[in-house]
């Protein structure tokens, strides 16, 4: 009986926990547990992602199955060495009572025989026939799979929706960027055109007003020269002897009375009006003020003006 215990333990290691028979084409999943190739393939048949291990329920992203040649060789050796003529079903025996394992203890989570069921260790435990227990846990496994598949589908749909939002946001941002660049480029061209027109008008108005001022200055300068000559002549006359002073004093006084000083003329309308006060420029300043007020309060307009100077 003592020798049978290690043998029974070895047989359990060579048994698939899904079909409860010796491994057929044993393969391992990512967590390390082994199953028959057909058993694990059937469990994962309806899944596309998140493949759970039927033994520990740890999930893996890929359906990775690795053949275990050592276990396959061990199964063949067990069949030939210990029970060469026995079937896998006949070898599912209780190592303590040498009875077939027909029951499953839910408390200890292992198969037992009918004699184990009546023992003190299992008498108060919940025990089911192995097919019934297998079906119960299979239902739970399938229920978990359906739940995980539903959650996976919801997460995929959520991910697709978020990806759609990200793509839509990226497209909107790109359009807004293009609109901003286009708007400021047109604004830049418009302001440059307005600047050149205003500067041209300013230069033209300066020429016109300077011409009119010069037209006033020319006769004024000529008359000033005449006055200076008469003043000089009168100063010399006053310094002469009395006889000499009286000789042509009447002629000198006559010329003085004939000279008339030029009076200031009123400027033509607009002569004193600077270009900055013209209707066009005043309207432009008004629009610029409105534009500045549309920007957020936290934007430092001085920074914008410094950028324009650069």
Backbone as numpy.savetxt, mean C-alpha at the origin, in Angstrom:
# Nx Ny Nz CAx CAy CAz Cx Cy Cz
4.30 -65.92 27.52 3.47 -64.71 27.52 4.33 -63.47 27.52
5.47 -63.52 28.27 6.35 -62.35 28.32 6.99 -62.11 26.98
7.31 -63.20 26.26 7.93 -63.05 24.95 6.95 -62.51 23.94
5.66 -62.73 24.18 4.64 -62.27 23.24 4.46 -60.78 23.30
4.78 -60.15 24.44 4.56 -58.70 24.57 5.40 -57.89 23.59
6.71 -58.08 23.49 7.48 -57.33 22.50 7.03 -57.62 21.08
6.65 -58.87 20.83 6.17 -59.21 19.50 4.88 -58.48 19.18
3.97 -58.42 20.16 2.72 -57.70 19.94 2.96 -56.21 19.73
3.92 -55.64 20.49 4.27 -54.23 20.32 4.82 -53.97 18.93
5.64 -54.88 18.45 6.20 -54.74 17.11 5.11 -54.82 16.05
4.14 -55.71 16.27 3.04 -55.84 15.32 2.19 -54.57 15.30
1.99 -53.95 16.47 1.22 -52.71 16.52 1.94 -51.60 15.77
3.26 -51.58 15.87 4.02 -50.57 15.14 3.90 -50.76 13.63
3.63 -51.99 13.22 3.52 -52.30 11.79 2.08 -52.26 11.30
1.16 -51.75 12.13 -0.26 -51.73 11.80 -0.72 -50.31 11.49
-1.50 -50.14 10.43 -2.08 -48.84 10.04 -3.21 -48.50 10.99
-3.23 -47.29 11.51 -4.27 -46.89 12.47 -5.61 -46.59 11.80
-5.62 -46.59 10.47 -6.89 -46.32 9.76 -7.63 -47.63 9.49
-6.94 -48.60 8.87 -7.59 -49.88 8.53 -7.34 -50.95 9.57
-6.42 -50.68 10.54 -6.07 -51.62 11.62 -5.51 -52.92 11.07
-4.87 -52.86 9.95 -4.19 -54.00 9.36 -2.74 -53.64 9.10
-1.95 -54.70 8.76 -0.56 -54.43 8.42 -0.49 -53.40 7.29
0.56 -52.56 7.35 0.74 -51.55 6.32 0.82 -52.17 4.93
0.14 -51.53 3.99 0.25 -51.88 2.58 0.81 -50.66 1.85
1.99 -50.81 1.28 2.69 -49.66 0.68 2.75 -48.50 1.69
3.43 -48.70 2.82 3.45 -47.66 3.87 4.12 -46.37 3.39
3.49 -45.26 3.76 4.04 -43.93 3.44 3.93 -43.07 4.69
4.78 -42.05 4.80 4.73 -41.12 5.93 4.30 -39.74 5.45
3.61 -39.00 6.33 3.22 -37.62 6.04 4.23 -36.70 6.72
4.01 -35.36 6.60 5.01 -34.41 7.09 5.26 -34.51 8.59
4.25 -34.86 9.38 4.43 -34.94 10.84 5.18 -36.20 11.25
5.34 -37.20 10.33 6.10 -38.40 10.63 5.27 -39.65 10.80
3.95 -39.53 10.95 3.11 -40.71 11.12 2.96 -41.44 9.80
2.78 -42.80 9.94 2.73 -43.65 8.74 1.34 -44.22 8.54
0.98 -44.44 7.26 -0.32 -45.00 6.89 -0.15 -45.80 5.61
-1.16 -46.61 5.34 -1.18 -47.26 4.03 -1.40 -46.20 2.96
-0.79 -46.39 1.81 -0.94 -45.42 0.73 -2.40 -45.25 0.35
-3.13 -46.36 0.23 -4.54 -46.27 -0.18 -5.39 -45.62 0.90
-5.05 -45.88 2.19 -5.84 -45.31 3.29 -5.71 -43.79 3.34
-4.47 -43.29 3.31 -4.29 -41.84 3.41 -4.76 -41.14 2.15
-4.63 -41.81 1.01 -5.13 -41.23 -0.25 -6.64 -41.06 -0.20
-7.33 -42.06 0.34 -8.79 -41.98 0.46 -9.21 -40.88 1.44
-8.45 -40.72 2.53 -8.78 -39.67 3.52 -8.63 -38.28 2.92
-7.65 -38.11 2.06 -7.37 -36.79 1.49 -7.99 -36.58 0.11
-8.81 -37.50 -0.30 -9.31 -37.47 -1.69 -10.04 -36.18 -2.03
-10.84 -35.67 -1.10 -11.68 -34.49 -1.39 -11.00 -33.17 -1.04
-9.76 -33.23 -0.54 -9.09 -32.00 -0.09 -8.18 -31.43 -1.18
-8.07 -30.08 -1.18 -7.18 -29.39 -2.10 -6.04 -28.70 -1.37
-6.19 -28.47 -0.07 -5.14 -27.82 0.75 -5.41 -28.15 2.21
-4.43 -27.85 3.09 -4.55 -28.12 4.53 -4.91 -29.60 4.77
-3.94 -30.48 4.54 -4.16 -31.91 4.67 -3.87 -32.35 6.11
-4.90 -32.83 6.86 -4.70 -33.20 8.26 -4.17 -34.63 8.41
-3.35 -34.83 9.42 -2.89 -36.18 9.76 -4.02 -36.87 10.53
-4.49 -38.04 10.08 -5.59 -38.72 10.79 -5.25 -39.11 12.22
-3.96 -39.17 12.56 -3.57 -39.60 13.90 -3.41 -38.44 14.87
-2.70 -37.36 14.46 -2.47 -36.23 15.37 -3.19 -34.95 14.93
-3.82 -34.98 13.74 -4.59 -33.86 13.18 -3.73 -32.65 12.83
-2.41 -32.79 12.83 -1.55 -31.70 12.37 -1.71 -31.55 10.86
-1.87 -30.31 10.38 -2.12 -30.09 8.95 -0.84 -29.72 8.23
-0.80 -30.07 6.95 0.32 -29.68 6.07 -0.25 -29.05 4.83
0.50 -28.14 4.23 0.04 -27.41 3.05 0.13 -28.23 1.78
1.04 -29.20 1.76 1.25 -29.99 0.55 0.92 -31.46 0.82
0.45 -32.11 -0.22 0.13 -33.53 -0.12 1.41 -34.33 -0.36
2.30 -34.31 0.64 3.61 -34.94 0.51 3.58 -36.32 1.18
3.79 -37.37 0.40 3.81 -38.74 0.90 5.15 -39.37 0.56
5.83 -39.89 1.60 7.15 -40.49 1.39 7.08 -41.99 1.68
7.44 -42.81 0.72 7.44 -44.27 0.95 8.42 -44.64 2.07
8.03 -45.62 2.90 8.88 -46.09 3.99 9.26 -47.54 3.67
10.37 -47.74 3.04 10.80 -49.09 2.62 11.12 -49.96 3.84
11.69 -49.37 4.89 12.05 -50.15 6.07 10.83 -50.77 6.72
9.73 -49.99 6.84 8.50 -50.51 7.43 7.90 -51.58 6.54
7.94 -51.36 5.23 7.41 -52.37 4.30 8.17 -53.69 4.45
9.49 -53.61 4.56 10.30 -54.83 4.74 10.00 -55.48 6.08
9.77 -54.63 7.14 9.46 -55.18 8.46 8.14 -55.94 8.44
7.14 -55.40 7.75 5.84 -56.07 7.65 5.98 -57.43 6.98
6.73 -57.48 5.89 6.93 -58.74 5.20 7.65 -59.74 6.08
8.63 -59.28 6.85 9.37 -60.17 7.75 8.46 -60.72 8.84
7.61 -59.85 9.43 6.66 -60.29 10.46 5.70 -61.36 9.92
5.23 -61.12 8.72 4.30 -62.09 8.14 4.96 -63.46 7.96
6.19 -63.47 7.49 6.87 -64.73 7.17 7.45 -65.39 8.42
7.98 -64.57 9.37 8.68 -65.13 10.51 7.75 -65.66 11.58
6.75 -64.89 11.94 5.91 -65.26 13.08 4.60 -65.92 12.67
3.95 -65.38 11.67 2.66 -65.91 11.26 2.65 -66.09 9.75
3.44 -67.02 9.23 3.57 -67.14 7.78 2.27 -67.46 7.08
1.35 -68.14 7.74 0.11 -68.54 7.09 -1.09 -67.72 7.56
-0.86 -66.73 8.42 -1.97 -65.96 8.98 -2.25 -64.73 8.16
-3.47 -64.28 8.20 -3.87 -63.04 7.54 -3.70 -61.89 8.52
-3.61 -60.63 8.04 -3.49 -59.48 8.95 -4.60 -59.41 9.96
-5.85 -59.83 9.57 -6.96 -59.75 10.52 -6.75 -60.71 11.69
-6.19 -61.87 11.41 -5.99 -62.87 12.45 -4.88 -62.46 13.41
-3.98 -61.61 12.95 -2.86 -61.23 13.79 -3.18 -60.05 14.70
-4.37 -59.44 14.56 -4.77 -58.37 15.47 -5.27 -58.99 16.78
-4.33 -59.49 17.54 -4.65 -60.22 18.76 -4.22 -59.44 19.99
-4.88 -59.66 21.10 -4.52 -59.06 22.39 -3.23 -59.72 22.87
-2.23 -58.96 23.17 -0.95 -59.52 23.58 -1.00 -60.11 24.99
-2.04 -59.74 25.76 -2.15 -60.26 27.12 -2.99 -61.52 27.18
-4.12 -61.53 26.44 -5.05 -62.66 26.53 -5.07 -63.51 25.26
-4.32 -63.08 24.24 -4.27 -63.79 22.96 -5.66 -63.98 22.38
-6.47 -62.96 22.56 -7.80 -62.90 21.97 -7.81 -61.82 20.89
-8.69 -61.96 19.94 -8.77 -60.98 18.86 -9.25 -59.64 19.39
-8.66 -58.59 18.90 -9.04 -57.23 19.31 -10.33 -56.85 18.60
-11.42 -56.87 19.36 -12.73 -56.59 18.78 -13.35 -55.29 19.30
-12.81 -54.77 20.38 -13.40 -53.60 21.03 -12.39 -52.45 21.04
-12.93 -51.26 21.26 -12.09 -50.05 21.34 -12.44 -49.30 22.61
-11.43 -49.06 23.47 -11.63 -48.31 24.72 -11.43 -46.83 24.43
-12.48 -46.04 24.56 -12.41 -44.61 24.28 -11.61 -43.87 25.35
-11.63 -44.41 26.60 -10.88 -43.74 27.66 -9.37 -43.89 27.45
-8.93 -45.11 27.09 -7.51 -45.36 26.88 -7.10 -45.17 25.43
-8.09 -45.01 24.56 -7.83 -44.78 23.13 -6.98 -45.91 22.51
-7.43 -47.18 22.76 -6.72 -48.30 22.14 -7.67 -49.48 22.01
-7.38 -50.39 21.04 -8.20 -51.60 20.90 -7.96 -52.57 22.05
-9.02 -53.30 22.45 -8.92 -54.32 23.50 -9.73 -55.53 23.08
-9.52 -56.62 23.82 -10.30 -57.83 23.55 -11.48 -57.91 24.53
-12.30 -58.94 24.39 -13.49 -59.05 25.25 -13.10 -59.35 26.69
-11.96 -60.02 26.90 -11.52 -60.31 28.26 -11.03 -59.02 28.93
-10.32 -58.18 28.14 -9.89 -56.88 28.68 -11.09 -56.05 29.11
-12.18 -56.18 28.38 -13.39 -55.40 28.67 -13.91 -55.68 30.06
-13.80 -56.95 30.52 -14.31 -57.34 31.83 -13.31 -57.13 32.94
-12.10 -56.72 32.60 -11.07 -56.51 33.62 -11.36 -55.24 34.42
-10.71 -55.14 35.57 -10.92 -54.00 36.45 -10.49 -52.69 35.78
-9.46 -52.76 34.95 -8.94 -51.55 34.32 -9.86 -50.94 33.28
-10.77 -51.71 32.71 -11.65 -51.21 31.64 -13.14 -51.31 31.99
-13.46 -51.86 33.15 -14.86 -52.10 33.47 -15.68 -50.82 33.49
-15.08 -49.70 33.97 -15.81 -48.43 34.06 -15.60 -47.53 32.82
-14.87 -48.03 31.85 -14.59 -47.23 30.65 -15.68 -47.37 29.60
-15.70 -46.41 28.70 -16.63 -46.47 27.56 -15.98 -47.29 26.46
-16.65 -48.38 26.08 -16.09 -49.31 25.11 -17.07 -49.50 23.96
-16.54 -49.51 22.73 -17.36 -49.71 21.54 -16.75 -50.80 20.68
-17.58 -51.47 19.88 -16.99 -52.39 18.89 -16.09 -51.61 17.95
-15.01 -52.27 17.53 -14.03 -51.57 16.70 -14.65 -50.98 15.43
-15.48 -51.69 14.68 -16.09 -51.06 13.48 -16.92 -49.83 13.82
-17.68 -49.94 14.95 -18.51 -48.79 15.36 -17.65 -47.61 15.77
-16.57 -47.90 16.55 -15.66 -46.82 16.97 -14.95 -46.21 15.76
-14.52 -47.09 14.83 -13.84 -46.59 13.63 -14.76 -45.69 12.83
-16.04 -46.11 12.72 -16.99 -45.28 11.97 -17.26 -43.96 12.68
-17.32 -44.01 14.02 -17.54 -42.78 14.80 -16.40 -41.78 14.58
-15.16 -42.31 14.68 -14.02 -41.40 14.51 -13.85 -41.00 13.05
-14.23 -41.87 12.16 -14.17 -41.51 10.74 -15.15 -40.37 10.46
-16.34 -40.46 11.08 -17.32 -39.37 10.92 -16.77 -38.06 11.47
-16.08 -38.16 12.62 -15.49 -36.96 13.21 -14.41 -36.39 12.29
-13.61 -37.30 11.73 -12.56 -36.85 10.82 -13.14 -36.15 9.60
-14.19 -36.79 9.03 -14.82 -36.17 7.86 -15.49 -34.85 8.22
-16.07 -34.80 9.45 -16.69 -33.55 9.90 -15.64 -32.45 10.02
-14.49 -32.82 10.59 -13.40 -31.84 10.70 -12.92 -31.40 9.32
-12.84 -32.38 8.41 -12.40 -32.04 7.06 -13.37 -31.07 6.39
-14.67 -31.34 6.54 -15.67 -30.45 5.94 -15.60 -29.06 6.57
-15.40 -29.03 7.89 -15.28 -27.73 8.57 -14.05 -26.97 8.08
-12.93 -27.68 7.97 -11.69 -27.04 7.50 -11.83 -26.60 6.05
-12.50 -27.42 5.24 -12.71 -27.06 3.83 -13.58 -25.81 3.71
-14.61 -25.74 4.58 -15.48 -24.56 4.57 -14.70 -23.32 4.98
-13.89 -23.44 6.06 -13.08 -22.31 6.50 -12.07 -21.91 5.42
-11.47 -22.92 4.79 -10.50 -22.65 3.73 -11.16 -21.90 2.58
-12.36 -22.33 2.19 -13.07 -21.65 1.11 -13.38 -20.21 1.48
-13.83 -20.00 2.74 -14.13 -18.64 3.19 -12.87 -17.77 3.18
-11.74 -18.36 3.64 -10.49 -17.59 3.65 -10.02 -17.28 2.24
-10.21 -18.25 1.33 -9.82 -18.02 -0.06 -10.66 -16.90 -0.68
-11.98 -16.94 -0.40 -12.87 -15.89 -0.93 -12.51 -14.54 -0.33
-12.21 -14.55 0.98 -11.80 -13.30 1.64 -10.50 -12.78 1.05
-9.54 -13.71 0.83 -8.27 -13.31 0.22 -8.45 -12.76 -1.18
-9.33 -13.41 -1.96 -9.59 -12.92 -3.32 -10.23 -11.54 -3.29
-11.13 -11.31 -2.31 -11.78 -10.01 -2.20 -10.76 -8.93 -1.82
-9.87 -9.27 -0.88 -8.85 -8.30 -0.49 -7.87 -8.03 -1.63
-7.55 -9.06 -2.39 -6.67 -8.88 -3.55 -7.34 -8.00 -4.59
-8.67 -8.19 -4.76 -9.41 -7.35 -5.71 -9.41 -5.90 -5.26
-9.60 -5.70 -3.92 -9.57 -4.34 -3.38 -8.19 -3.71 -3.58
-7.15 -4.50 -3.34 -5.79 -3.98 -3.51 -5.53 -3.58 -4.96
-5.99 -4.43 -5.88 -5.80 -4.13 -7.30 -6.60 -2.89 -7.71
-7.84 -2.80 -7.20 -8.68 -1.64 -7.51 -8.07 -0.36 -6.93
-7.57 -0.47 -5.69 -6.94 0.69 -5.05 -5.71 1.14 -5.84
-4.91 0.18 -6.26 -3.71 0.51 -7.02 -4.08 1.23 -8.33
-5.14 0.72 -8.99 -5.59 1.37 -10.22 -6.09 2.79 -9.98
-6.86 2.97 -8.89 -7.37 4.30 -8.57 -6.25 5.27 -8.23
-5.28 4.80 -7.45 -4.14 5.64 -7.10 -3.38 6.06 -8.35
-3.19 5.12 -9.27 -2.47 5.43 -10.50 -3.21 6.49 -11.32
-4.55 6.35 -11.39 -5.35 7.35 -12.13 -5.26 8.72 -11.45
-5.38 8.74 -10.12 -5.30 10.01 -9.40 -3.92 10.65 -9.57
-2.89 9.82 -9.56 -1.53 10.34 -9.77 -1.41 11.00 -11.14
-1.94 10.30 -12.15 -1.89 10.86 -13.51 -2.69 12.16 -13.59
-3.87 12.18 -12.93 -4.69 13.39 -12.94 -3.97 14.56 -12.25
-3.32 14.26 -11.11 -2.60 15.32 -10.40 -1.46 15.87 -11.24
-0.68 14.97 -11.83 0.44 15.41 -12.67 -0.06 16.22 -13.86
-1.16 15.74 -14.49 -1.71 16.45 -15.64 -2.25 17.82 -15.24
-2.96 17.87 -14.09 -3.53 19.14 -13.64 -2.44 20.16 -13.35
-1.41 19.75 -12.64 -0.34 20.68 -12.30 0.49 21.07 -13.51
0.59 20.16 -14.47 1.32 20.50 -15.70 0.55 21.57 -16.48
-0.78 21.40 -16.59 -1.58 22.42 -17.25 -1.56 23.74 -16.49
-1.63 23.62 -15.16 -1.57 24.84 -14.34 -0.23 25.53 -14.52
0.83 24.76 -14.58 2.16 25.32 -14.79 2.24 26.04 -16.13
1.71 25.41 -17.18 1.73 26.02 -18.51 0.89 27.30 -18.54
-0.28 27.23 -17.88 -1.15 28.41 -17.85 -0.48 29.57 -17.12
0.11 29.26 -15.95 0.76 30.32 -15.18 1.97 30.88 -15.92
2.70 30.03 -16.62 3.85 30.51 -17.38 3.39 31.44 -18.51
2.29 31.06 -19.14 1.75 31.90 -20.21 1.28 33.24 -19.66
0.56 33.18 -18.52 0.08 34.42 -17.89 1.26 35.29 -17.47
2.30 34.67 -16.94 3.47 35.44 -16.51 4.10 36.18 -17.68
4.27 35.48 -18.80 4.89 36.11 -19.95 4.03 37.25 -20.51
2.69 37.02 -20.51 1.79 38.07 -21.00 1.84 39.30 -20.10
1.80 39.07 -18.77 1.82 40.19 -17.84 3.15 40.94 -17.90
4.24 40.20 -18.00 5.56 40.85 -18.10 5.67 41.65 -19.40
5.10 41.08 -20.47 5.14 41.79 -21.76 4.32 43.07 -21.68
3.14 42.97 -21.06 2.30 44.16 -20.90 2.97 45.19 -20.00
3.62 44.69 -18.95 4.31 45.60 -18.05 5.43 46.35 -18.78
6.18 45.64 -19.59 7.27 46.27 -20.34 6.74 47.28 -21.35
5.66 46.90 -22.02 5.06 47.80 -23.01 4.52 49.05 -22.35
3.85 48.87 -21.21 3.29 50.02 -20.50 4.40 50.92 -19.97
5.49 50.29 -19.53 6.62 51.09 -19.07 7.17 51.96 -20.20
7.30 51.39 -21.40 7.80 52.16 -22.54 6.88 53.32 -22.87
5.56 53.04 -22.86 4.59 54.09 -23.20 4.63 55.21 -22.17
4.66 54.85 -20.89 4.65 55.87 -19.86 5.96 56.64 -19.81
7.07 55.95 -20.06 8.36 56.64 -20.10 8.42 57.62 -21.27
7.80 57.25 -22.38 7.77 58.13 -23.54 6.99 59.41 -23.22
5.84 59.24 -22.56 5.03 60.40 -22.21 5.76 61.29 -21.19
6.43 60.67 -20.25 7.18 61.46 -19.28 8.31 62.23 -19.96
8.98 61.55 -20.91 10.07 62.21 -21.63 9.56 63.37 -22.46
8.34 63.25 -23.00 7.74 64.34 -23.77 7.51 65.57 -22.89
7.29 65.34 -21.62 7.15 66.45 -20.69 8.50 67.00 -20.26
9.46 66.12 -20.10 10.76 66.56 -19.61 11.54 67.39 -20.64
11.39 67.11 -21.93 12.18 67.81 -22.95 11.92 69.32 -22.95
10.68 69.79 -23.08 10.46 71.25 -23.03 10.76 71.84 -21.65
10.55 71.02 -20.62 10.83 71.50 -19.27 12.33 71.77 -19.09
13.13 70.85 -19.59 14.58 71.04 -19.50 15.04 72.25 -20.33
14.38 72.43 -21.49 14.72 73.58 -22.34 14.36 74.89 -21.64
13.19 74.92 -21.02 12.76 76.13 -20.32 13.64 76.39 -19.10
14.07 75.33 -18.42 14.97 75.50 -17.28 16.29 76.11 -17.72
16.76 75.70 -18.89 18.02 76.26 -19.41 17.87 77.77 -19.68
16.71 78.16 -20.24 16.44 79.57 -20.50 16.44 80.37 -19.19
15.78 79.87 -18.20 15.72 80.53 -16.90 17.11 80.68 -16.29
17.94 79.65 -16.42 19.28 79.74 -15.85 20.11 80.82 -16.57
19.94 80.95 -17.89 20.67 81.98 -18.66 20.26 83.39 -18.23
18.95 83.58 -18.07 18.45 84.89 -17.65 18.91 85.23 -16.23
18.90 84.21 -15.36 19.35 84.45 -13.99 20.81 84.86 -13.98
21.60 84.17 -14.82 23.03 84.51 -14.90 23.20 85.94 -15.42
22.42 86.29 -16.45 22.51 87.64 -17.03 22.09 88.69 -16.00
21.06 88.43 -15.26 20.60 89.38 -14.26 21.62 89.54 -13.14
22.26 88.45 -12.76 23.30 88.55 -11.73 24.44 89.45 -12.19
24.84 89.29 -13.46 25.93 90.15 -13.97 25.47 91.62 -14.06
24.18 91.78 -14.47 23.65 93.15 -14.62 23.66 93.88 -13.28
23.28 93.12 -12.25 23.22 93.74 -10.93 24.60 94.15 -10.42
25.63 93.58 -10.94 26.98 93.87 -10.50 27.64 95.03 -11.28
26.94 95.52 -12.34 27.50 96.61 -13.16 27.36 97.97 -12.43
28.14 98.91 -12.98 28.01 100.28 -12.52 26.63 100.81 -12.88
26.20 101.83 -12.20 24.85 102.33 -12.40 24.60 102.75 -13.84
25.58 103.44 -14.44 25.39 103.92 -15.81 25.25 102.75 -16.75
26.15 101.75 -16.57 26.10 100.58 -17.45 24.83 99.78 -17.21
24.43 99.72 -15.96 23.23 98.96 -15.63 22.02 99.52 -16.35
21.96 100.86 -16.46 20.77 101.48 -17.03 20.76 101.50 -18.55
21.82 101.18 -19.17 21.90 101.29 -20.62 20.87 100.38 -21.31
20.74 99.11 -20.99 19.80 98.20 -21.67 18.94 97.44 -20.68
18.71 98.06 -19.53 17.93 97.40 -18.51 16.50 97.11 -18.97
15.95 98.02 -19.79 14.59 97.82 -20.26 14.50 96.57 -21.13
15.51 96.34 -21.97 15.53 95.17 -22.86 15.61 93.88 -22.05
16.45 93.96 -21.01 16.61 92.74 -20.17 15.30 92.42 -19.47
14.68 93.45 -18.91 13.42 93.21 -18.20 12.33 92.72 -19.15
12.37 93.21 -20.38 11.38 92.81 -21.37 11.51 91.31 -21.67
12.73 90.87 -21.78 12.94 89.44 -22.07 12.49 88.58 -20.88
12.74 89.11 -19.69 12.31 88.36 -18.50 10.78 88.22 -18.44
10.09 89.34 -18.84 8.63 89.28 -18.78 8.05 88.38 -19.85
8.80 88.22 -20.93 8.32 87.37 -22.01 8.47 85.87 -21.68
9.40 85.57 -20.79 9.61 84.15 -20.43 8.51 83.70 -19.46
7.86 82.65 -19.83 6.78 82.09 -18.99 7.18 80.68 -18.52
7.05 80.46 -17.25 7.38 79.13 -16.69 6.31 78.11 -17.06
6.76 76.91 -17.37 5.82 75.83 -17.70 5.13 75.33 -16.43
3.84 75.13 -16.53 3.05 74.65 -15.40 2.92 73.11 -15.45
2.88 72.44 -14.30 2.69 70.97 -14.29 1.39 70.60 -14.97
1.45 69.59 -15.81 0.26 69.11 -16.51 -0.28 67.85 -15.82
-1.58 67.77 -15.87 -2.21 66.57 -15.29 -1.88 65.35 -16.15
-1.56 64.25 -15.47 -1.25 63.02 -16.18 -2.50 62.46 -16.84
-2.26 61.78 -17.93 -3.37 61.12 -18.61 -3.90 59.99 -17.74
-5.16 59.62 -17.89 -5.72 58.53 -17.07 -4.88 57.25 -17.18
-4.59 56.63 -16.01 -3.82 55.38 -16.01 -2.35 55.57 -15.85
-1.84 56.84 -15.90 -0.41 57.07 -15.79 0.13 56.63 -14.43
-0.65 56.83 -13.36 -0.18 56.49 -12.03 -0.66 55.11 -11.58
-1.41 54.40 -12.43 -1.95 53.08 -12.05 -0.94 51.99 -12.37
-0.41 51.31 -11.38 0.55 50.25 -11.67 -0.13 49.04 -12.29
0.65 48.26 -12.97 0.10 47.10 -13.64 -0.50 46.11 -12.65
0.06 46.03 -11.45 -0.45 45.08 -10.48 -1.89 45.35 -10.10
-2.37 46.52 -10.40 -3.75 46.86 -10.06 -4.70 46.67 -11.23
-4.19 46.15 -12.33 -5.08 45.95 -13.47 -6.06 44.84 -13.18
-7.17 44.88 -13.90 -8.24 43.91 -13.66 -7.76 42.48 -13.86
-6.98 42.25 -14.91 -6.52 40.89 -15.22 -5.64 40.33 -14.09
-4.70 41.17 -13.64 -3.80 40.68 -12.59 -4.53 40.54 -11.27
-5.45 41.48 -10.98 -6.23 41.40 -9.74 -7.06 40.12 -9.73
-7.62 39.75 -10.89 -8.42 38.52 -10.98 -7.52 37.30 -10.76
-6.32 37.34 -11.31 -5.38 36.24 -11.13 -5.00 36.09 -9.67
-4.76 37.21 -8.99 -4.43 37.16 -7.57 -5.59 36.59 -6.75
-6.80 36.96 -7.13 -7.98 36.45 -6.43 -8.08 34.94 -6.58
-7.86 34.44 -7.79 -7.94 33.00 -8.03 -6.82 32.26 -7.30
-5.65 32.88 -7.22 -4.54 32.27 -6.51 -4.86 32.16 -5.02
-5.49 33.19 -4.46 -5.89 33.14 -3.05 -6.90 32.04 -2.81
-7.88 31.90 -3.73 -8.87 30.83 -3.59 -8.22 29.47 -3.66
-7.24 29.32 -4.56 -6.53 28.04 -4.71 -5.78 27.70 -3.43
-5.11 28.68 -2.84 -4.36 28.45 -1.62 -5.29 28.03 -0.48
-6.49 28.59 -0.44 -7.42 28.29 0.64 -7.99 26.88 0.53
-7.93 26.29 -0.67 -8.45 24.93 -0.84 -7.50 23.88 -0.32
-6.23 24.23 -0.11 -5.28 23.26 0.41 -5.53 23.05 1.90
-5.17 21.83 2.42 -5.36 21.57 3.86 -4.62 22.58 4.71
-5.17 22.83 5.90 -4.58 23.83 6.78 -3.16 23.46 7.19
-2.88 22.13 7.25 -1.55 21.74 7.72 -0.48 21.92 6.65
-0.87 22.20 5.40 0.15 22.39 4.36 0.79 23.76 4.51
2.08 23.78 4.56 2.81 25.03 4.71 3.00 25.65 3.33
2.25 26.71 3.06 2.32 27.34 1.74 3.69 27.95 1.49
4.37 28.32 2.55 5.73 28.89 2.37 6.66 27.85 1.78
6.43 26.58 2.17 7.26 25.51 1.59 7.00 25.38 0.10
5.72 25.52 -0.30 5.39 25.43 -1.72 6.05 26.55 -2.49
6.03 27.78 -1.91 6.65 28.92 -2.59 8.16 28.75 -2.67
8.76 28.14 -1.64 10.20 27.92 -1.70 10.55 26.93 -2.80
9.68 25.94 -3.00 9.89 24.97 -4.07 9.79 25.63 -5.43
8.86 26.61 -5.54 8.71 27.32 -6.82 9.96 28.14 -7.12
10.58 28.72 -6.08 11.81 29.50 -6.32 12.94 28.62 -6.78
12.96 27.37 -6.29 14.01 26.46 -6.71 13.81 26.04 -8.15
